[in-house]
Structures are given as C-alpha cells and as structure tokens.
Amino acid sequence: MVSPVCDSDEFPQQIYRQTFEAIYAYLEERLRTDPTFTPEDIRQFLKDAYARQGDDWIGRGVLETKKLDAVVAAYECFLAEWEGVLEPEKGGQQI
C-alpha cells in the first residue's frame, strides 16, 4: 500500500515552518557576522514585504503565500526579540 506523500492540510503548514526557521536562522547568522546589520534594515525589508503581500493580483498560490507569510513573520519576530533583548544593553536607547 502506497501512503500519500503528504496530507494536503499539513503540507502548507510544513512549508511555513521550514521557511520561518530558515529565515530566522539566516537573520541570526547575519546579526553575528555583519556589523552593519541594523534593525532599520529589517524595517525596510518589512516595508517592502508588506507591499508584496498586498500585491497578489495575479494570484501566487497557497504555497507561495505561505512562504511569504513565514518570511514576514520571521522578520517581525526577530526584530521584536532583537529590540526587546538588546535595548537594555544599550541603556534603553533604540538601536
């Protein structure tokens, strides 16, 4: 008996999780290795990504939408954690 490759409801969730984890790991690595990387870089990326989320007039499909949603969520999460953790170390000033 051949089992299905994936459950149709689970597969988009799996794509979301994998994308989120990969982007978050990339951001962690960039923070460790790029001294010019700032929260403003993330804010600018998010500004562009929000525009892409709304720019779906031709329809990107469920999986591409899940990927973009995961990328945005990873950037938002990383930015919130960065500012929440690093601000006290900088004397409460925004970094």
C-alpha positions as CSV (number, residue, x, y, z in Angstrom):
1,M,0.0,0.0,0.0
2,V,1.4,3.4,-1.0
3,S,1.0,6.1,1.5
4,P,0.3,9.7,0.4
5,V,3.3,11.9,0.0
6,C,1.7,14.5,2.3
7,D,-1.5,15.5,3.9
8,S,-2.9,18.4,1.8
9,D,-3.6,20.4,5.0
10,E,-0.2,19.6,6.6
11,F,2.0,20.4,3.6
12,P,1.4,24.2,3.6
13,Q,2.0,24.3,7.3
14,Q,5.2,22.4,6.9
15,I,6.4,24.8,4.2
16,Y,5.6,27.7,6.5
17,R,7.6,26.2,9.4
18,Q,10.6,25.3,7.3
19,T,10.6,28.8,5.7
20,F,10.3,30.5,9.1
21,E,13.1,28.5,10.6
22,A,15.4,29.0,7.6
23,I,14.8,32.8,7.5
24,Y,15.2,33.2,11.3
25,A,18.5,31.2,11.2
26,Y,19.7,33.4,8.4
27,L,18.9,36.6,10.4
28,E,20.7,35.2,13.5
29,E,23.8,34.4,11.4
30,R,23.7,37.9,9.8
31,L,23.5,39.5,13.2
32,R,26.5,37.6,14.3
33,T,28.6,38.2,11.2
34,D,27.5,41.6,9.7
35,P,28.4,44.6,11.9
36,T,26.5,46.9,9.6
37,F,23.2,45.0,10.1
38,T,20.7,47.1,12.0
39,P,17.0,47.0,13.0
40,E,16.4,49.6,10.3
41,D,17.5,47.0,7.7
42,I,14.7,44.7,8.9
43,R,12.2,47.5,9.0
44,Q,13.0,48.4,5.4
45,F,12.7,44.8,4.3
46,L,9.3,44.5,6.1
47,K,8.0,47.6,4.4
48,D,8.8,46.0,1.0
49,A,7.4,42.6,2.1
50,Y,4.1,44.1,3.3
51,A,3.7,45.7,-0.2
52,R,4.4,42.3,-1.8
53,Q,1.8,40.6,0.4
54,G,-0.8,43.0,-0.9
55,D,0.4,42.7,-4.5
56,D,-1.2,39.5,-5.4
57,W,-3.4,40.5,-8.3
58,I,-2.4,37.5,-10.5
59,G,-2.5,35.0,-7.6
60,R,0.6,33.5,-6.3
61,G,-0.9,30.3,-4.9
62,V,-1.2,28.8,-1.4
63,L,2.4,27.7,-1.1
64,E,4.0,30.9,-2.2
65,T,1.6,32.9,0.1
66,K,2.6,30.6,3.0
67,K,6.3,31.2,2.2
68,L,5.9,35.0,2.1
69,D,3.8,35.0,5.3
70,A,6.6,32.9,7.0
71,V,9.3,35.3,5.8
72,V,7.4,38.3,7.1
73,A,6.7,36.5,10.4
74,A,10.3,35.6,10.9
75,Y,11.5,39.1,10.3
76,E,8.8,40.6,12.6
77,C,9.7,38.1,15.3
78,F,13.4,38.6,15.0
79,L,13.0,42.4,15.1
80,A,10.8,42.2,18.2
81,E,13.2,39.9,20.0
82,W,16.2,41.9,19.0
83,E,14.8,45.2,20.2
84,G,13.4,43.6,23.4
85,V,16.7,41.9,24.3
86,L,19.2,44.5,23.1
87,E,17.7,47.8,24.2
88,P,18.5,47.4,27.9
89,E,22.2,46.7,26.9
90,K,22.2,50.0,25.0
91,G,20.9,52.0,28.0
92,G,17.3,51.9,26.8
93,Q,18.1,53.7,23.6
94,Q,16.8,52.4,20.3
95,I,19.4,50.6,18.3
